[in-house]
Amino acid sequence: MIVTSDEILKGERVYFTRLQFENIYKHFEWNNDPELNHLDSELPYSEEPLGDFKKRFEQLVFDPNPNSIDFEIHADDGKLIGVAFISAISEHNSHATIGITIGDRDYWGKGYGRDALTVLLDHCFEDLSLHRVAAETFEFNDAWRRLVRWAGFEREGLYAEYVRRGDKYFDKEVYGLLEGAYRYRKLHAMAGL
Ligand SMILES: CC(C)(COP(=O)(O)OP(=O)(O)OC[C@H]1O[C@@H](n2cnc3c(N)ncnc32)[C@H](O)[C@@H]1OP(=O)(O)O)[C@@H](O)C(=O)NCCC(=O)NCCS
């Protein structure tokens, strides 16, 4: 595992850094990727000019919203492969919403998402002391749904026919993971159960 001075969170196969401005072109590429947009955005795809993206990205890097944290996900070979976020952080209620995008398709389906989610949840519960973490998925996003269920999230409800793709509507599912369930699962994993 390559360790850089920017590394702030470390898993078995990935490490996280904060967003780095020098990587803007990779983020711009993923931002303008129609397939990624289909899987993780409520907004219809439209190509964003580099100038507009640069303004938004500068804000995310240099003047981030205090209620959100954005990370870069790097594989163990050092390559930048995606992003992870913790958003809508409520200090008072100790809850937040998370998401992960492995932007580099060469790294899909190989366990990097699973490791990234483990790192993200450890940070949420161990470092940020959250009580509850939420995740949302569209009904057609099998990989993300499988991943959050694997991590112990329970489906709490859905927004029926919430998102439009072409002339069809699809549900948005809401998942939640409480601290107690996270700790119970960790203990079982450590005990090899
Ligand atoms: C969702 C995502 C993060 C999963 O990461 P990944 O590294 O590809 O997934 P992993 O290899 O860790 O596998 C995690 C689970 O997803 C399943 N999975 C992976 N790719 C899949 C696919 N194309 N179709 C169905 N299931 C898939 C795996 O089988 C595994 O489930 P299992 O444990 O029940 O077998 C990644 O595919 C991605 O970034 N997709 C695009 C963006 C997105 O949808 N983000 C989520 C919303 S914020």
The ligand as a Tripos MOL2 file, in Angstrom:
@<TRIPOS>MOLECULE
LIG
   48    50     1     0     0
SMALL
NO_CHARGES

@<TRIPOS>ATOM
      1 C1        -21.9680    1.1260   -6.4130 C.3       1 LIG1
      2 C2        -20.4580    0.9850   -6.4150 C.3       1 LIG1
      3 C3        -19.8720    2.0010   -5.4070 C.3       1 LIG1
      4 C4        -20.0860   -0.4300   -5.9650 C.3       1 LIG1
      5 O1        -18.6630   -0.5390   -5.9050 O.3       1 LIG1
      6 P1        -17.9150   -1.7970   -6.5410 P.3       1 LIG1
      7 O2        -16.4950   -1.6960   -6.1830 O.co2     1 LIG1
      8 O3        -18.2540   -1.8780   -7.9730 O.co2     1 LIG1
      9 O4        -18.6310   -2.9950   -5.7600 O.3       1 LIG1
     10 P2        -17.9630   -4.2200   -4.9900 P.3       1 LIG1
     11 O5        -17.0820   -4.9750   -5.9220 O.co2     1 LIG1
     12 O6        -17.3600   -3.7490   -3.7110 O.co2     1 LIG1
     13 O7        -19.2720   -5.1020   -4.6930 O.3       1 LIG1
     14 C5        -20.2710   -4.6440   -3.8230 C.3       1 LIG1
     15 C6        -21.5700   -5.3360   -4.1380 C.3       1 LIG1
     16 O8        -22.0980   -4.8210   -5.3670 O.3       1 LIG1
     17 C7        -22.3550   -5.9080   -6.2710 C.3       1 LIG1
     18 N1        -22.1140   -5.4330   -7.6200 N.ar      1 LIG1
     19 C8        -20.9820   -4.8830   -8.1090 C.ar      1 LIG1
     20 N2        -21.1690   -4.5260   -9.3880 N.ar      1 LIG1
     21 C9        -22.4470   -4.9060   -9.7070 C.ar      1 LIG1
     22 C10       -23.2540   -4.7860  -10.8790 C.ar      1 LIG1
     23 N3        -22.7750   -4.2340  -12.0010 N.pl3     1 LIG1
     24 N4        -24.5330   -5.2350  -10.8320 N.ar      1 LIG1
     25 C11       -25.0450   -5.7860   -9.7050 C.ar      1 LIG1
     26 N5        -24.3290   -5.8970   -8.5510 N.ar      1 LIG1
     27 C12       -23.0470   -5.4740   -8.5730 C.ar      1 LIG1
     28 C13       -21.3800   -6.9850   -5.8480 C.3       1 LIG1
     29 O9        -21.8200   -8.2640   -6.2870 O.3       1 LIG1
     30 C14       -21.4340   -6.8410   -4.3520 C.3       1 LIG1
     31 O10       -22.6170   -7.4030   -3.8310 O.3       1 LIG1
     32 P3        -22.5920   -8.8200   -3.0720 P.3       1 LIG1
     33 O11       -21.6690   -8.6350   -1.8900 O.co2     1 LIG1
     34 O12       -24.0170   -9.0090   -2.6690 O.co2     1 LIG1
     35 O13       -22.0780   -9.8070   -4.0610 O.co2     1 LIG1
     36 C15       -19.8490    1.2320   -7.8300 C.3       1 LIG1
     37 O14       -20.3100    0.2420   -8.6910 O.3       1 LIG1
     38 C16       -20.1430    2.6120   -8.3730 C.2       1 LIG1
     39 O15       -19.4530    3.5580   -8.0190 O.2       1 LIG1
     40 N6        -21.1580    2.7690   -9.2250 N.am      1 LIG1
     41 C17       -21.4640    4.0400   -9.8750 C.3       1 LIG1
     42 C18       -21.8880    5.1720   -8.9090 C.3       1 LIG1
     43 C19       -22.9810    4.7490   -7.9560 C.2       1 LIG1
     44 O16       -23.9430    4.1340   -8.3310 O.2       1 LIG1
     45 N7        -22.8280    5.1490   -6.6690 N.am      1 LIG1
     46 C20       -23.8190    4.8510   -5.6480 C.3       1 LIG1
     47 C21       -24.7610    5.9750   -5.3610 C.3       1 LIG1
     48 S1        -24.0060    7.2990   -4.4380 S.3       1 LIG1
@<TRIPOS>BOND
     1     1     2 1
     2     2     3 1
     3     2     4 1
     4     2    36 1
     5     4     5 1
     6     5     6 1
     7     6     7 2
     8     6     8 1
     9     6     9 1
    10     9    10 1
    11    10    11 2
    12    10    12 1
    13    10    13 1
    14    13    14 1
    15    14    15 1
    16    15    16 1
    17    15    30 1
    18    16    17 1
    19    17    18 1
    20    17    28 1
    21    18    19 ar
    22    18    27 ar
    23    19    20 ar
    24    20    21 ar
    25    21    22 ar
    26    21    27 ar
    27    22    23 1
    28    22    24 ar
    29    24    25 ar
    30    25    26 ar
    31    26    27 ar
    32    28    29 1
    33    28    30 1
    34    30    31 1
    35    31    32 1
    36    32    33 2
    37    32    34 1
    38    32    35 1
    39    36    37 1
    40    36    38 1
    41    38    39 2
    42    38    40 1
    43    40    41 1
    44    41    42 1
    45    42    43 1
    46    43    44 2
    47    43    45 1
    48    45    46 1
    49    46    47 1
    50    47    48 1
@<TRIPOS>SUBSTRUCTURE
     1 LIG1         1 GROUP 0 **** ****
